[in-house]
């Protein structure tokens, strides 16, 4: 039940105390990540630990100057990694066939599941975490920084440390909005009004609308936070990365 309590009380922590994380706790985090469910038992992901101050500075710059990357004692970057598995195949007289988009998705899902296990293990030990949302945006720069070979692509990143803040939990949609019984129930206009009613009623949401000079909260998302041009630009960048890292051979030709 303690883990359930941890999950239900989750908060994103962006400010950290100047206090190192004990090695035992870090080891527990890595062990928990490594026990995550994985496709076919392949475990096609790796974790890059960043503690060095110079590397933190570089990550801070790459991730658009997010302060938590300099404050947190540890940052973990989770990468989809078929490089290790491919080399194992080659060393055992098996030809690897994982240079396609499906293989990237397999490895990316493995990496994200491992990342979430790591987060729960961290919070269970009194630590705070923050997911960094710009990993795939900056994949090319992270590949260069970490010297990632072909078959390896960054997909998730978390900062970890002892919390130096205590913000209230942010809102979440009601369970009726996300849980479907047996089959997908499409949303009527009345459903949409109901499931977003609380979110739209929050003072923080109203402030968000006012600060951005918009009429509705969705306008803030579609026109300010995640506009089409940004999505298309970053989509093209990620597709280029997948091509360069060897995940876009979607042909049956040898």
C-alpha positions in Angstrom: 0.0 0.0 0.0 2.9 2.4 0.5 3.7 2.3 -3.2 0.0 3.1 -4.0 0.1 6.0 -1.6 3.3 7.3 -3.4 1.5 7.1 -6.8 -1.6 8.8 -5.6 0.4 11.6 -3.9 2.7 12.3 -6.8 3.8 15.9 -7.4 6.3 17.2 -9.9 9.2 18.7 -8.1 11.2 21.5 -9.8 13.3 22.8 -6.9 15.8 20.7 -5.0 17.9 20.9 -1.9 21.7 21.0 -2.2 22.0 17.5 -0.9 23.4 14.5 -2.6 21.4 11.3 -3.1 22.7 8.3 -1.2 24.2 5.6 -3.4 21.9 3.0 -1.9 18.9 5.0 -3.0 20.3 5.4 -6.5 21.0 1.7 -6.7 17.4 1.0 -5.7 16.2 3.3 -8.4 18.2 1.5 -11.0 17.1 -1.9 -9.8 13.5 -0.8 -9.9 13.9 0.5 -13.5 15.6 -2.7 -14.5 12.6 -4.8 -13.2 10.1 -2.9 -15.4 8.1 -4.9 -17.9 9.9 -5.2 -21.3 9.0 -6.5 -24.7 10.0 -10.1 -25.1 12.4 -9.8 -22.3 14.8 -7.9 -24.6 15.3 -4.9 -22.3 16.1 -2.6 -25.2 16.9 0.6 -23.3 19.8 2.2 -21.4 20.0 4.9 -18.7 22.5 7.7 -18.7 23.2 9.2 -15.3 24.4 12.8 -15.1 26.0 14.1 -11.9 29.0 16.0 -13.3 28.5 19.8 -13.0 29.9 20.5 -16.5 27.6 17.9 -18.0 24.7 19.4 -16.1 25.5 22.8 -17.6 25.4 21.3 -21.1 22.1 19.6 -20.4 20.7 22.8 -18.9 21.6 24.6 -22.2 20.2 21.9 -24.4 16.9 21.8 -22.5 16.2 25.5 -23.0 17.7 26.6 -19.7 15.4 24.7 -17.4 16.8 25.5 -13.9 16.0 22.1 -12.3 18.7 20.5 -14.6 21.4 22.5 -12.7 19.7 22.2 -9.2 19.0 18.5 -9.2 21.9 16.3 -8.0 21.1 13.6 -10.5 19.5 13.6 -14.0 18.7 10.3 -15.7 18.2 10.2 -19.5 16.5 7.1 -20.8 17.4 6.0 -24.3 15.8 3.5 -26.7 18.7 1.2 -27.2 18.9 -1.6 -29.8 22.7 -1.1 -30.2 23.4 -3.5 -27.3 20.9 -6.1 -28.5 22.1 -5.9 -32.1 25.7 -6.5 -31.1 24.6 -9.5 -29.0 22.8 -10.9 -32.0 25.9 -10.5 -34.2 28.1 -12.1 -31.6 25.8 -15.2 -31.6 25.5 -15.8 -35.3 22.1 -14.1 -35.5 21.3 -11.3 -38.0 19.7 -8.3 -36.3 16.5 -7.1 -38.1 15.7 -4.1 -35.9 16.4 -1.1 -38.1 12.7 -0.2 -38.6 10.2 2.1 -37.0 8.4 -0.7 -35.1 11.7 -1.5 -33.3 12.1 2.1 -32.3 8.6 2.1 -30.8 9.4 -1.2 -29.0 12.5 0.3 -27.5 10.9 3.7 -26.7 8.1 2.0 -24.8 10.6 -0.1 -22.9 12.5 3.0 -21.9 9.5 5.0 -20.8 8.2 2.1 -18.6 11.6 1.8 -17.0 11.6 5.6 -16.4 8.3 5.4 -14.6 9.5 2.6 -12.4 12.5 4.7 -11.6 10.2 7.7 -10.7 8.1 5.6 -8.3 11.2 4.1 -6.7 12.6 7.6 -6.2 9.4 9.0 -4.7 9.0 5.9 -2.5 12.4 6.9 -0.9 11.4 10.5 -0.2 12.9 12.0 -3.3 11.2 14.2 -5.9 11.2 14.0 -9.6 10.5 16.0 -12.7 10.1 14.8 -16.2 11.8 17.0 -18.8 9.5 17.3 -21.8 12.0 18.5 -24.4 14.0 15.3 -24.9 12.7 14.4 -28.3 12.7 18.0 -29.4 16.5 18.1 -28.7 17.3 14.5 -29.7 20.1 15.5 -32.1 22.0 17.6 -29.6 21.6 14.9 -26.9 22.9 12.3 -29.3 26.0 14.4 -29.8 26.4 15.2 -26.1 26.1 11.5 -25.0 28.0 10.2 -28.1 25.1 7.8 -28.8 25.8 5.3 -31.6 23.3 4.1 -34.2 20.4 2.2 -32.7 20.2 4.6 -29.8 17.7 7.5 -29.4 16.9 9.5 -26.2 13.2 9.4 -25.3 12.8 10.4 -21.7 14.6 12.4 -18.9 14.0 12.9 -15.2 15.6 15.1 -12.6 15.9 13.6 -9.1 16.6 15.1 -5.7 15.4 16.0 -2.3 12.4 18.4 -2.6 12.9 22.0 -1.7 9.3 23.0 -2.4 5.8 21.8 -1.5 3.4 22.7 -4.2 -0.2 21.3 -4.2 -1.0 18.6 -6.7 -1.9 19.8 -10.1 -5.4 18.9 -11.5 -6.2 15.7 -13.4 -9.2 14.8 -15.4 -11.9 12.8 -13.6 -11.7 9.0 -14.1 -14.9 9.1 -16.2 -12.8 11.1 -18.8 -10.1 8.5 -19.2 -11.7 5.1 -18.3 -13.8 3.3 -21.0 -15.8 0.2 -20.2 -15.3 -2.7 -22.7 -15.4 -0.4 -25.8 -14.3 3.2 -26.5 -17.1 5.6 -25.8 -16.7 8.7 -28.0 -17.3 12.0 -26.3 -20.4 14.1 -26.9 -20.3 17.9 -26.5 -22.0 17.4 -23.2 -19.3 14.9 -22.2 -16.5 17.4 -23.1 -18.2 20.1 -21.0 -18.4 17.8 -18.1 -14.9 16.3 -18.0 -13.2 19.7 -18.6 -15.5 21.7 -16.3 -13.2 21.6 -13.2 -10.0 22.3 -15.2 -11.6 25.3 -16.8 -12.9 26.6 -13.5 -9.5 26.8 -11.8 -8.1 30.3 -11.1 -4.8 29.1 -12.6 -6.5 28.3 -15.9 -8.3 31.6 -16.0 -5.0 33.4 -15.3 -3.3 31.3 -18.0 -6.0 32.5 -20.5 -5.6 36.1 -19.4 -1.8 36.1 -19.5 -1.8 34.8 -23.1 -4.6 37.1 -24.2 -6.8 34.2 -25.4 -10.5 33.4 -25.1 -10.3 29.8 -24.0 -7.9 27.4 -22.5 -7.6 25.2 -25.6 -6.5 28.3 -27.5 -3.6 28.6 -25.2 -2.5 25.1 -26.0 -3.1 25.2 -29.8 -1.8 28.7 -30.4 0.8 29.4 -27.7 2.1 26.3 -25.9 2.1 23.7 -28.7 1.3 25.4 -32.0 1.3 23.6 -35.3 4.6 25.0 -36.6 6.4 23.8 -33.5 4.9 20.4 -33.7 5.7 20.0 -37.4 9.3 21.3 -37.0 10.0 18.9 -34.1 8.3 16.0 -35.9 10.6 16.5 -38.9 13.6 16.8 -36.6 12.7 13.5 -34.9 12.1 11.7 -38.1 15.6 12.9 -39.3 17.1 11.5 -36.1 15.4 8.2 -36.5 16.7 8.0 -40.1 20.2 8.9 -38.9 20.1 6.4 -36.0 19.0 3.6 -38.2 15.3 3.1 -37.4 13.6 4.0 -40.7 14.4 1.0 -43.0 10.8 -0.1 -43.4 11.3 -2.3 -46.4 11.6 -6.1 -46.8 14.6 -5.7 -49.1 17.9 -6.9 -47.8 
